């Protein structure tokens, strides 16, 4: 029997395990629990018992990988005879144990049959009852790795060293060396793994940088006396393995030659030095020689000149190959970056000049030097997309996600609502969204102005208050924490209590507490927090918040869907002005299963092009002048730049809130732009999915229409922290997965009642085509589009 389990490769990926229990599974299990065994211990019986007790949920198998020399396999065999859980055993003889404990785990991963694999120690330091919960959290949150981290343990030296060597790939998890974790097997390429020692999780994370991660804190038991996993020899193995990993990674990331990245950094440095010269020269001329401007004004104008100079040289000399996007889009992102850095630099410059007494030119040179490395890193990653494949960049998340499955020693990392006198204040702004929720808020929400309902009392279903939220002390990165009992969500950024933090208590009522700095940007409070909540609250009420435009044209309810910034708003405004359409929304509606659409007339986000298309002259001259900057900052390019920054470890929510406060988005109510009638409700019969391209119109199946509508809705929720926040939302008895499924059912029922078509035009002429497509015809019940006639 043992001969059949001999190793057939260096790390045993093809070794065949054999069943040793009477329990059998007719189908592959959902979870494979991998337990490496190195020594004979009575703890295995307790581990097996506790895993069996947790087998009432997802189907499970246990896979023992035996590296022992003291008869541990006999213990496993005796226990397996009475197990209610299917058990398999992999035997690795003394000469076959390549890769140490990591090699044993790799052998288990290669032979595991479950969708999820959970790696677990067999010495009771890792609570077996938590193993299936890790896999369930990964499934429900849509992540790839769930790491069980020991609560309140100071990081050991090996963790600090590993994070220093791989600051980006290992920076997010608090314990990238944990031996207790769950991983979605489909996300792993086992051929990449070359384990050495017991730090297999580090190997997985470094070689798979696009994996999405969540953490689950737990209380670790002490290791029994006499048992040590680490030793000086293991320590040396760990150091050698770090060097090997770093070397192999550096060789893969090199550009055209091993000296490529050094040459690239050198070129960037030379261009940056020339920009410093330009900046200093312009500052000297404006401040000290020609105009005698205030040094902060002169520094701002000098930045405009040097930014233009730097972009031209950077785009043409430093990045000479293929580059993402157009030159205009790269220029916009480059200018946004430099002006964001300018906003950080000016206060430091003022401190050095007025506070310390340094000269203006010296202080300016010092602040420019401080920001050189920031610009190098951000230009590489957020503008020119270098360093990693695009898929890995988009999957990377800088925010740490923590799921508390058991009450922590401290009940909450935030505040207690009843004990904070600041939170008991009157809710001056109240809103009623029919079919969705009633809202009371201490923050005025311009997006909900149409639903203003001052007749409501304070017993609203969602209450938004301003108060202390988040961690008290600064953090190395943003953290989203999901608390199980009572259900709550907390978001804390880098700046501690000064950050853009919030807390959501998912009770009755739902209570949202936003920090004072976040409350000063009401648009962010609504868009990034409240709308995510409303989406799933609506589902619990039997409705869906669908991101699509909606109007009624000649008595026909028409839904218009498109990707963000395609031209949907301009199309709707033209139909209202030129065709007399009645308005419901340009961005989002309340959709019911019977095909009804409730209006949701949020203020429209407009641009110069939109207003010119509808020939609106309602804005004042001041508003027109401001619209240029607003359109530039809040355009698709601006949002893409913000999304790129969100993959870096920056306080993106706070940066977004500050930006929105300084330069508010160009939002105007529809009846401010043109005369129109707003309908509270319409019954939908038509759906048009509009896009740019060669002229074409074609029917869509209900399945294709539903997939497109869901995709376009998700496209509107890309900005952080929705991706981390949404999986933590629990409404009543429904968790995130249940709410998502109900949302799909609502949409499917509605789509079956609607005729769906895709409409492509080479220009922005959808408003010219849609009315003609609504007129009944004799042959098939519909007129042929005039371009096809």
C-alpha positions, 0 to 999 in steps of 0.5 A, a space after each residue: 500500500 505504501 509503494 502506491 503512494 511514492 513521490 513522483 516529483 520533487 514536491 509530490 504534486 502527483 502522489 496519490 492519497 488513499 481513503 482510510 475512513 468508511 465515510 464516502 462522498 458521492 460528489 467532490 466536497 466543498 472544503 478540503 482541510 489539509 493537516 500536515 502531520 510531523 509528530 505523534 500526538 493525542 491532539 489529532 483525536 480532538 482535532 478530528 472530533 471538532 471538525 466532525 462536529 462542524 460538518 453540518 454545513 458545507 461538505 468536507 473532507 480531511 486530508 492528512 499529509 504524513 511526514 512523521 517518523 514516530 508512528 503518527 500514521 497509525 494514530 491517524 488510521 485508528 481515528 479514521 475508522 470511526 470518523 463521519 468525515 471522509 479522510 484521505 492520507 498522503 504518505 511521504 517517506 523520509 527521502 521524499 519530504 522535499 520543501 519541508 512543511 510547505 512541501 507537505 501542504 503543496 502535496 495536499 493542495 495538489 490532491 485536494 478535491 474541494 473548491 476551498 482548501 483550509 490549511 490547519 495545524 494538528 496541535 490545537 493551536 488553531 481552533 478546528 471549529 474555525 476551519 469551515 468558517 474561513 472557507 465560508 467567509 471567503 465564499 460569501 465575500 468573494 475573496 481568494 484567501 482568508 487568513 486566520 490571524 492571532 489577535 493582539 500578538 506583536 509581529 515577530 521578526 520574521 514577519 517584519 522582515 518579510 513585509 520589508 522585503 515585499 512591501 506591496 505583496 505582503 503589505 496588506 495582511 497583518 500576518 502573511 506568515 500564518 499557518 492557518 488559512 483558507 484558499 480558493 484552489 482555482 486561483 492557485 497555479 501550483 507550478 509557480 510554488 517552490 516552498 521551503 520550510 513552513 511559510 507556505 502562505 508567504 509563498 502563495 501571496 508573493 507568487 500570486 499578487 492579485 489574490 483578494 484577501 480577508 482576515 479573521 482574528 482568533 485567540 491562539 492556544 499556547 503550543 504544548 511544551 517540547 513542540 517547536 515548529 521553528 528552529 535556527 535551521 528553519 530560520 536560515 531556511 526562511 532567510 534563504 527562501 526570502 532571498 530566492 523569492 526576491 531574486 526570482 521576482 526581481 528578474 521577472 519584473 526587470 524591463 529589457 535587461 537586468 539594468 532596465 529598471 535602474 536605467 528607467 529610474 535614472 532617466 526619471 531622476 534626470 527628467 525630475 532634476 530638469 523639472 526642479 531647475 525649471 520650477 526653481 527658475 520660474 519661482 525665482 523670476 516670479 518671487 524674487 526678480 520680476 513680479 515680486 509675488 507672494 511666495 505661495 502664489 509664485 510656487 503655484 505658478 512655478 508648479 504649473 510651468 514645471 508640470 508641463 515641462 515634466 509631462 512632455 519629457 516623461 511621456 516622450 523620453 522616459 516612457 517611450 514604448 506603448 502607453 495606456 490611454 491617450 496622451 490627453 488622458 495621461 496628461 490629465 492624470 499627470 496634472 492631477 497628480 502634481 496638483 495633489 502633491 502641490 496641495 500637500 507641499 504648500 503647507 510644508 513650504 509655509 511651515 519651513 518659510 514662516 515657521 522655521 525661517 528658511 529661505 524660499 528657494 531652499 524650502 522649495 527645493 527641499 519640498 520638491 525633493 521630498 515628493 520625488 519618490 512619490 511621483 516616481 511610484 505613482 507615475 509608474 503605477 497609476 499613470 503608466 501602469 508599469 510593474 505588474 500585469 493589468 489584471 493583477 493591478 486591478 485586483 490588488 486592494 490596499 484596504 485590509 478587510 477584517 471579519 470578526 466571527 467571535 466577539 473581540 475582547 473590546 466590543 467595538 473599535 468605534 463608539 457606543 451610540 447611546 453614550 455619545 451625547 453628540 449623536 443624540 442631536 435632532 435629525 434636521 434633514 429627512 427624506 422618504 424614498 417610496 418603496 425603499 426607505 425613510 432617512 433622517 440625517 444630520 448631513 444635507 444630502 443634495 442627491 435626495 432633495 427630490 425626496 425631502 419629507 420634513 413631515 417625517 419624525 425621528 423614527 426613520 429607518 436609516 439615520 445618519 449622524 456626525 460623531 467620532 468614528 474609526 480607530 483613535 490612532 493612526 493606521 498603516 493602511 485603511 481597515 474595513 471591519 465586519 462585526 458579527 454580533 451585533 452586526 456592524 461595519 467600521 471603516 478607518 483610514 490612516 489618520 485615525 480620528 481625523 480620517 474619513 471614517 464611518 461606522 454602520 450599525 445594521 440594526 433597526 434602525 440602521 445607524 450610520 456615524 460619519 466622522 466630522 471630516 467626512 461629513 464636510 463632503 456630503 456627496 461622498 457620504 451619499 455616493 460611497 456609503 448611503 447608496 451602497 446601503 440603499 441598494 441592499 435595503 431596497 432588495 429587502 423591500 422587494 425592489 432594486 436600485 438599477 443604474 439606468 436612465 429612465 423616461 416616458 416617451 409618448 406614453 412608453 416607459 423607456 429604460 436606457 443603459 450604458 457604461 459610465 460616461 458613454 453619453 446617457 445624460 446628454 441623450 436623456 436631456 435631448 429627448 426631454 427638450 426635443 421630444 417632450 419626454 417625461 423624466 424619471 432619472 438619468 442615472 438610477 431608478 427603483 425597479 420592481 419585479 412587475 416592470 414598474 420603475 419609480 423615479 430617482 431624480 438625483 442631480 445630473 452630473 454635467 459637462 461642457 459637452 452635455 450642455 452644448 448638446 442640449 443648448 442649455 443657457 441656464 448657468 451663470 457666467 461664474 458657473 460656466 467658468 467653474 464647470 471647466 475645472 469641475 468637468 476636468 476633475 470629475 471626468 472619466 479620466 479623473 475617476 480612472 486616476 482615482 481608481 488607480 490610486 485606490 490600489 496604492 496604500 493611500 487614504 483614498 476616501 479622505 482624498 476623495 472627500 477633500 477633493 469633492 469639498 474643494 472642487 464640488 462635482 458639477 451637479 444640477 437638478 434637471 429642472 434647473 437645466 431645462 423645463 421638464 415634467 418629472 413622473 413619479 412612476 412609469 411602466 417599462 416596456 422598452 430597454 435600449 443599451 447604447 454604445 459607440 460603434 458602427 450603426 447597428 440595432 439588434 434584439 437582446 435575449 433576457 439573459 443578455 439584457 440582465 447580464 448587461 444591466 447588472 454589469 453597468 450597475 456594478 460599473 457605477 459602484 467601482 470607487 472604494 470602499 464599496 468592494 470591501 463594504 458590500 459583502 459585510 452588509 446584512 439586512 435582517 436574516 439575509 447576508 450579502 449572497 442572499 441579497 445578491 440573489 434576491 436582486 437578480 430575481 427582481 431584475 429577471 422578473 422585470 426584464 421578462 416584461 421588457 423588450 431589450 435592444 442594443 443600439 450602436 451609433 458612430 456619434 452621439 445620435 441615440 436621441 435621434 434613433 430611439 423615438 423611431 424605434 418605438 413606433 409600431 410597424 405592420 410586419 413584426 409589430 415594430 418599424 424597421 430602423 430607418 437606416 435599415 429601411 
